Amino acid sequence: METTYATKDRNNYYYKFYPKKDVCDLCTLKEKCYGNAKKERFVVKREYFDALAIREKMTEKLLSKRGKQRIADRACVAELLA
């Protein structure tokens, strides 16, 4: 189910995945993905994968004890400025 190159469409690059239908049989979102489409595929912007490691690292930071405290502190500051 992997793809190795991105295709260009209207100034954006996308990865296309063509999984076998039996891979997704247990997924609760299967109907949204497959629906009545003749070609079963997933199309994902390249930027999503390019920034995946960065997003995962930031999520880890924000879920830490210090990250949660910083979020709470910033929320208070934003309310004061509003």
Helices and strands as residue ranges (DSSP letters): E 7-9, E 12-17, G 21-24, H 30-34, E 42-45, H 46-50, H 52-63, H 65-81
